[in-house]
Amino acid sequence: MNRPPSPRRGRLPADERSRREADILDAALELLVDDGTGQLTMLAVAKRAGASKETLYSWFGDRSGLIRALIERNGERAATAVRAAMDDDGRDPRDVLIDHAARLLRLLTSPGSVALNRAAMDDPELAAALLAGGRYRVGPIVEEYLARLDETGRLPIPDPAAAYRLLYGLTVRDVQITVLLGDEPPSDRTIADEAALAVDRFFTLLGA
C-alpha cells in the first residue's frame, strides 16, 4: 500500500507553516503599532511570536522582508474585500461606492496601516511595495466596476481610470496624512459621513 510522502524532517507541513507565518506577522504588526519602526527587530518579533530568530531570517530574509510581507498581506486582504464588494452588481451603485469609500478610510487610518506607512517612508522599495499592494492593486478592481456601470448605462463613466482618481481624491483628501502626522483617526460616524459626502460629490461631478 502506497503511503503519502511525509514532510522532510525539520520542515513544517504547508498548513502549519502558513499558520506560524501568520502568527509571526501578527506579532510583528503588534510590535510595529505598539512601539514603532525603531523597535521592530527580528529578535523582538521572534520573542513576541515565540519563534526563533533563525526561523524569521529563513522565512523573511531580513527586517525589510518582514515588513514587505506585512504590506503584501495587508494588500491581499484589502483587494479581496474590495473585489467581493464590487462583484455584487445587484446593489445600488451609490451604496456600493459609499461602502467602498468608508472601507478605504477605515483602512488608511487604521493603526496597522498607519504603522506600515510610517515604516515605508524612509525606504523607497517598501514605499513602492505599499503602492503596488494598495492603491495600484485596488484601483483596477474599482475601475472594472465603474466600467461595468458605464457599459450597462447605470452611470456615465467614459473614463473609469480618471473617475477612480476623482473618487479616491474626494474620499481621502487630507485625512490619511493628518493621521500619519499624529491626529486621532476619525470616528466611525465621521467616516460614514465623509464617505457619503465623497460619493455625493462624485455623482454630482459625473452629472448623475
C-alpha positions as a LaTeX table, in Angstrom:
\begin{tabular}{lrrr}
\hline
Residue & $x$ (\AA) & $y$ (\AA) & $z$ (\AA) \\
\hline
Met1 & 0.00 & 0.00 & 0.00 \\
Asn2 & 1.39 & 3.36 & $-1.03$ \\
Arg3 & 1.64 & 5.97 & 1.68 \\
Pro4 & 1.65 & 9.72 & 1.04 \\
Pro5 & 5.14 & 11.18 & 1.38 \\
Ser6 & 5.82 & 12.58 & 4.81 \\
Pro7 & 7.32 & 16.06 & 5.17 \\
Arg8 & 11.09 & 16.20 & 5.33 \\
Arg9 & 12.38 & 16.14 & 8.89 \\
Gly10 & 12.72 & 19.65 & 10.26 \\
Arg11 & 10.37 & 21.12 & 7.64 \\
Leu12 & 6.86 & 22.12 & 8.70 \\
Pro13 & 3.82 & 20.92 & 6.73 \\
Ala14 & 2.47 & 23.69 & 4.48 \\
Asp15 & $-0.61$ & 24.41 & 6.59 \\
Glu16 & 1.43 & 24.56 & 9.79 \\
Arg17 & 3.97 & 26.86 & 8.20 \\
Ser18 & 1.18 & 29.16 & 6.97 \\
Arg19 & $-0.24$ & 29.31 & 10.48 \\
Arg20 & 3.15 & 30.07 & 12.02 \\
Glu21 & 3.88 & 32.73 & 9.40 \\
Ala22 & 0.54 & 34.36 & 10.22 \\
Asp23 & 1.40 & 34.28 & 13.93 \\
Ile24 & 4.78 & 35.90 & 13.26 \\
Leu25 & 3.26 & 38.60 & 11.05 \\
Asp26 & 0.61 & 39.30 & 13.69 \\
Ala27 & 3.34 & 39.69 & 16.30 \\
Ala28 & 5.37 & 41.95 & 14.02 \\
Leu29 & 2.38 & 44.20 & 13.32 \\
Glu30 & 1.53 & 44.42 & 17.03 \\
Leu31 & 5.11 & 45.44 & 17.78 \\
Leu32 & 5.11 & 47.96 & 14.95 \\
Val33 & 1.88 & 49.54 & 16.20 \\
Asp34 & 2.82 & 49.46 & 19.88 \\
Asp35 & 6.46 & 50.53 & 19.75 \\
Gly36 & 7.14 & 51.99 & 16.31 \\
Thr37 & 9.52 & 51.17 & 13.50 \\
Gly38 & 12.65 & 51.77 & 15.54 \\
Gln39 & 11.83 & 48.93 & 17.92 \\
Leu40 & 11.00 & 46.42 & 15.19 \\
Thr41 & 13.90 & 43.98 & 15.27 \\
Met42 & 13.96 & 40.35 & 14.24 \\
Leu43 & 14.85 & 39.40 & 17.82 \\
Ala44 & 11.93 & 41.38 & 19.29 \\
Val45 & 9.48 & 39.84 & 16.83 \\
Ala46 & 10.84 & 36.35 & 17.47 \\
Lys47 & 10.37 & 36.77 & 21.21 \\
Arg48 & 6.83 & 38.09 & 20.85 \\
Ala49 & 5.86 & 35.33 & 18.41 \\
Gly50 & 7.55 & 32.55 & 20.36 \\
Ala51 & 9.71 & 31.72 & 17.35 \\
Ser52 & 13.44 & 31.53 & 16.76 \\
Lys53 & 15.34 & 34.39 & 15.17 \\
Glu54 & 16.78 & 31.87 & 12.72 \\
Thr55 & 13.26 & 30.99 & 11.54 \\
Leu56 & 12.48 & 34.65 & 10.85 \\
Tyr57 & 15.65 & 35.13 & 8.83 \\
Ser58 & 14.99 & 31.90 & 6.93 \\
Trp59 & 11.40 & 32.79 & 6.05 \\
Phe60 & 11.56 & 36.57 & 5.56 \\
Gly61 & 15.22 & 37.28 & 4.80 \\
Asp62 & 15.63 & 40.39 & 6.92 \\
Arg63 & 13.69 & 43.17 & 8.63 \\
Ser64 & 12.71 & 44.80 & 5.34 \\
Gly65 & 11.49 & 41.45 & 4.05 \\
Leu66 & 9.34 & 41.06 & 7.14 \\
Ile67 & 7.78 & 44.49 & 6.65 \\
Arg68 & 7.25 & 43.73 & 2.96 \\
Ala69 & 5.40 & 40.54 & 3.93 \\
Leu70 & 3.15 & 42.61 & 6.20 \\
Ile71 & 2.47 & 45.06 & 3.39 \\
Glu72 & 1.67 & 42.26 & 0.96 \\
Arg73 & $-0.70$ & 40.58 & 3.41 \\
Asn74 & $-2.44$ & 43.87 & 4.09 \\
Gly75 & $-2.83$ & 44.47 & 0.36 \\
Glu76 & $-4.17$ & 40.98 & $-0.28$ \\
Arg77 & $-6.81$ & 41.36 & 2.40 \\
Ala78 & $-7.87$ & 44.76 & 1.09 \\
Ala79 & $-8.08$ & 43.57 & $-2.51$ \\
Thr80 & $-10.12$ & 40.52 & $-1.53$ \\
Ala81 & $-12.63$ & 42.66 & 0.36 \\
Val82 & $-12.95$ & 45.19 & $-2.47$ \\
Arg83 & $-13.35$ & 42.50 & $-5.12$ \\
Ala84 & $-16.12$ & 40.83 & $-3.13$ \\
Ala85 & $-17.98$ & 44.14 & $-2.77$ \\
Met86 & $-17.55$ & 45.13 & $-6.42$ \\
Asp87 & $-18.77$ & 41.74 & $-7.70$ \\
Asp88 & $-22.29$ & 42.48 & $-6.44$ \\
Asp89 & $-23.89$ & 44.17 & $-9.44$ \\
Gly90 & $-27.34$ & 43.89 & $-7.91$ \\
Arg91 & $-26.80$ & 46.62 & $-5.33$ \\
Asp92 & $-27.36$ & 50.31 & $-5.83$ \\
Pro93 & $-24.05$ & 51.77 & $-7.13$ \\
Arg94 & $-24.26$ & 54.64 & $-4.65$ \\
Asp95 & $-24.40$ & 52.19 & $-1.74$ \\
Val96 & $-21.53$ & 50.11 & $-3.16$ \\
Leu97 & $-19.32$ & 53.19 & $-3.58$ \\
Ile98 & $-20.20$ & 54.60 & $-0.16$ \\
Asp99 & $-19.26$ & 51.27 & 1.41 \\
His100 & $-16.00$ & 51.29 & $-0.57$ \\
Ala101 & $-15.18$ & 54.86 & 0.47 \\
Ala102 & $-15.85$ & 54.06 & 4.13 \\
Arg103 & $-13.76$ & 50.88 & 3.93 \\
Leu104 & $-10.93$ & 52.85 & 2.32 \\
Leu105 & $-10.95$ & 55.49 & 5.05 \\
Arg106 & $-11.04$ & 52.86 & 7.80 \\
Leu107 & $-8.12$ & 51.03 & 6.21 \\
Leu108 & $-5.93$ & 54.07 & 5.61 \\
Thr109 & $-6.43$ & 55.41 & 9.13 \\
Ser110 & $-6.24$ & 52.07 & 10.97 \\
Pro111 & $-3.32$ & 51.64 & 13.40 \\
Gly112 & $-1.78$ & 48.87 & 11.31 \\
Ser113 & $-1.94$ & 50.78 & 8.04 \\
Val114 & $-0.56$ & 53.94 & 9.65 \\
Ala115 & 2.30 & 51.96 & 11.18 \\
Leu116 & 3.16 & 50.35 & 7.82 \\
Asn117 & 3.09 & 53.70 & 6.04 \\
Arg118 & 5.46 & 55.16 & 8.61 \\
Ala119 & 7.76 & 52.16 & 8.28 \\
Ala120 & 7.90 & 52.61 & 4.49 \\
Met121 & 8.56 & 56.36 & 4.50 \\
Asp122 & 12.35 & 56.12 & 4.51 \\
Asp123 & 12.64 & 53.05 & 2.29 \\
Pro124 & 11.90 & 53.50 & $-1.44$ \\
Glu125 & 11.47 & 49.77 & $-2.02$ \\
Leu126 & 8.94 & 49.42 & 0.80 \\
Ala127 & 7.16 & 52.56 & $-0.39$ \\
Ala128 & 6.89 & 51.02 & $-3.86$ \\
Ala129 & 5.55 & 47.79 & $-2.36$ \\
Leu130 & 2.99 & 49.80 & $-0.40$ \\
Leu131 & 1.72 & 51.48 & $-3.56$ \\
Ala132 & 1.77 & 48.24 & $-5.55$ \\
Gly133 & $-0.17$ & 46.34 & $-2.90$ \\
Gly134 & $-2.54$ & 49.20 & $-2.09$ \\
Arg135 & $-3.85$ & 51.84 & $-4.46$ \\
Tyr136 & $-2.33$ & 50.29 & $-7.61$ \\
Arg137 & $-3.86$ & 46.92 & $-6.79$ \\
Val138 & $-7.27$ & 48.05 & $-5.59$ \\
Gly139 & $-7.65$ & 50.78 & $-8.23$ \\
Pro140 & $-8.10$ & 48.42 & $-11.21$ \\
Ile141 & $-10.76$ & 46.46 & $-9.31$ \\
Val142 & $-12.79$ & 49.63 & $-8.74$ \\
Glu143 & $-12.15$ & 50.77 & $-12.30$ \\
Glu144 & $-13.58$ & 47.50 & $-13.63$ \\
Tyr145 & $-16.70$ & 48.07 & $-11.57$ \\
Leu146 & $-17.04$ & 51.64 & $-12.81$ \\
Ala147 & $-16.60$ & 50.42 & $-16.40$ \\
Arg148 & $-19.46$ & 47.95 & $-15.93$ \\
Leu149 & $-21.67$ & 50.76 & $-14.63$ \\
Asp150 & $-20.92$ & 52.71 & $-17.79$ \\
Glu151 & $-21.43$ & 49.71 & $-20.11$ \\
Thr152 & $-24.82$ & 48.93 & $-18.57$ \\
Gly153 & $-25.93$ & 52.57 & $-18.64$ \\
Arg154 & $-26.24$ & 52.87 & $-14.87$ \\
Leu155 & $-23.73$ & 55.74 & $-14.62$ \\
Pro156 & $-21.98$ & 57.85 & $-17.28$ \\
Ile157 & $-18.31$ & 56.92 & $-16.78$ \\
Pro158 & $-16.47$ & 57.03 & $-20.13$ \\
Asp159 & $-13.05$ & 57.09 & $-18.42$ \\
Pro160 & $-13.08$ & 54.70 & $-15.43$ \\
Ala161 & $-9.41$ & 55.37 & $-14.54$ \\
Ala162 & $-9.99$ & 59.13 & $-14.32$ \\
Ala163 & $-13.22$ & 58.53 & $-12.41$ \\
Tyr164 & $-11.41$ & 56.35 & $-9.88$ \\
Arg165 & $-8.75$ & 59.02 & $-9.32$ \\
Leu166 & $-11.55$ & 61.53 & $-8.76$ \\
Leu167 & $-13.36$ & 59.27 & $-6.28$ \\
Tyr168 & $-10.12$ & 58.49 & $-4.45$ \\
Gly169 & $-9.25$ & 62.17 & $-4.11$ \\
Leu170 & $-12.73$ & 63.11 & $-2.92$ \\
Thr171 & $-12.64$ & 60.31 & $-0.35$ \\
Val172 & $-9.14$ & 60.52 & 1.09 \\
Arg173 & $-8.42$ & 64.27 & 0.80 \\
Asp174 & $-6.05$ & 65.08 & 3.71 \\
Val175 & $-7.48$ & 62.53 & 6.14 \\
Gln176 & $-4.68$ & 59.98 & 5.84 \\
Ile177 & $-1.83$ & 62.47 & 6.05 \\
Thr178 & $-3.21$ & 64.18 & 9.15 \\
Val179 & $-3.45$ & 60.81 & 10.93 \\
Leu180 & 0.09 & 59.94 & 9.80 \\
Leu181 & 1.23 & 63.22 & 11.32 \\
Gly182 & $-0.34$ & 62.43 & 14.68 \\
Asp183 & $-4.04$ & 63.33 & 14.61 \\
Glu184 & $-6.53$ & 60.91 & 16.07 \\
Pro185 & $-8.18$ & 58.70 & 13.45 \\
Pro186 & $-11.74$ & 59.69 & 12.54 \\
Ser187 & $-14.63$ & 58.06 & 14.36 \\
Asp188 & $-16.92$ & 55.55 & 12.68 \\
Arg189 & $-19.61$ & 58.25 & 12.47 \\
Thr190 & $-17.22$ & 60.70 & 10.84 \\
Ile191 & $-16.04$ & 58.06 & 8.37 \\
Ala192 & $-19.63$ & 57.24 & 7.40 \\
Asp193 & $-20.44$ & 60.92 & 6.90 \\
Glu194 & $-17.26$ & 61.61 & 4.91 \\
Ala195 & $-17.82$ & 58.55 & 2.70 \\
Ala196 & $-21.38$ & 59.58 & 1.88 \\
Leu197 & $-20.29$ & 63.16 & 1.16 \\
Ala198 & $-17.48$ & 62.00 & $-1.13$ \\
Val199 & $-19.81$ & 59.82 & $-3.19$ \\
Asp200 & $-22.47$ & 62.55 & $-3.35$ \\
Arg201 & $-19.86$ & 64.91 & $-4.79$ \\
Phe202 & $-18.65$ & 62.18 & $-7.15$ \\
Phe203 & $-22.17$ & 61.68 & $-8.53$ \\
Thr204 & $-22.65$ & 65.44 & $-8.87$ \\
Leu205 & $-19.43$ & 65.80 & $-10.88$ \\
Leu206 & $-20.46$ & 62.87 & $-13.07$ \\
Gly207 & $-23.76$ & 64.59 & $-13.73$ \\
Ala208 & $-25.62$ & 61.59 & $-12.38$ \\
\hline
\end{tabular}
